[in-house]
Amino acid sequence: MPQDTQSVTVVHITCKQLSSFLHDAETRDKIKRAQQGAQIGLPLNCRKRRREATPPEALSPGKEAKFAKCEAEEAAKSEAEDPVWR
């Protein structure tokens, strides 16, 4: 029966070389991921619909009066607590 032989290769590199290799690999990976993100999308014959603009929210007269009243009460309360601060 043939015997499996394994060979071991030892590589010696400096810390500077290792750092350089890792930096280059991370840079290539970052570029690759950015390109893949740009490629994911709709087919060429499709277009996105524009989102309709959200209408501005208007307060009803009753709510506006209630809001103004609460605002005035809070202003009076804060003025009563600290009359110097205006």
TIBAVO-675718 format. One line per 3 residues: number of its first residue (from 1); their letters; for each residue x, z, y of C-alpha. Coordinates in Angstrom, 2 decimals. Each point is the difference from the previous one (the first is absolute). Layout:
// TIBAVO-675718
NUM> A> X,Z,Y; ... .
//
This chain:
// TIBAVO-675718
1> MPQ> 0.00,0.00,0.00; 1.29,-0.85,3.47; 0.69,2.92,2.21 .
4> DTQ> -1.16,-0.01,3.63; 2.89,0.56,2.32; -0.53,1.10,3.52 .
7> SVT> 2.53,-0.56,2.69; 0.29,2.23,3.01; 1.11,-1.37,3.34 .
10> VVH> 1.16,2.41,2.66; -0.10,-1.12,3.62; 1.83,1.87,2.72 .
13> ITC> -1.21,-0.44,3.58; 0.56,2.00,3.13; -2.70,1.93,1.81 .
16> KQL> 0.26,-2.49,2.86; -0.63,-2.94,-2.38; -2.96,1.79,-1.59 .
19> SSF> -1.46,0.74,3.41; 0.43,-3.63,1.02; -1.66,-1.26,-3.21 .
22> LHD> -2.95,2.36,0.45; -0.42,-0.94,3.66; 0.02,-3.73,-0.83 .
25> AET> -2.48,0.50,-2.86; -2.37,2.02,2.19; 0.19,-2.62,2.74 .
28> RDK> -0.79,-2.80,-2.46; -2.87,2.03,-1.46; -1.44,0.70,3.46 .
31> IKR> 0.13,-3.72,0.89; -1.57,-0.96,-3.33; -2.84,2.51,0.42 .
34> AQQ> -0.66,-1.20,3.56; -0.18,-3.63,-1.17; -2.33,0.90,-2.86 .
37> GAQ> -2.29,1.86,2.40; -0.19,-3.05,2.23; -0.87,-2.26,-2.93 .
40> IGL> -2.96,2.05,-1.18; -3.07,-1.26,1.78; -2.78,-2.52,-0.04 .
43> PLN> 0.26,-3.48,-1.49; 0.83,-2.72,2.52; -3.56,-1.37,0.08 .
46> CRK> -1.51,3.39,0.97; -0.25,1.68,3.37; -0.90,3.54,0.95 .
49> RRR> -3.10,0.60,2.05; 0.55,1.76,3.27; -1.45,3.45,0.16 .
52> EAT> -2.90,0.31,2.39; 0.80,2.08,3.05; -1.35,3.51,-0.13 .
55> PPE> -2.49,0.48,2.83; 0.83,2.80,2.42; -1.86,3.17,-0.82 .
58> ALS> -2.45,0.92,2.73; -1.47,3.47,0.32; -3.73,0.32,0.40 .
61> PGK> -1.10,1.62,3.28; -1.02,3.18,-1.83; 3.34,0.34,-1.77 .
64> EAK> 1.88,-0.83,3.19; -1.80,2.79,1.91; 0.66,2.46,-2.83 .
67> FAK> 3.68,-1.01,-0.05; 0.31,0.42,3.79; -1.65,3.43,-0.23 .
70> CEA> 2.40,1.15,-2.74; 2.92,-1.33,1.97; -1.09,1.89,3.14 .
73> EEA> -0.50,3.21,-2.00; 3.49,-0.26,-1.49; 1.51,-0.65,3.43 .
76> AKS> -1.78,3.05,1.45; 1.06,2.11,-2.96; 3.67,-0.98,0.31 .
79> EAE> -0.10,0.57,3.77; -1.52,3.45,-0.50; 2.71,0.91,-2.51 .
82> DPV> 2.86,-1.15,2.23; -1.03,-0.58,3.65; 3.59,-0.68,1.13 .
85> WR> 0.37,-2.98,-2.33; -1.92,-2.96,1.42 .
//
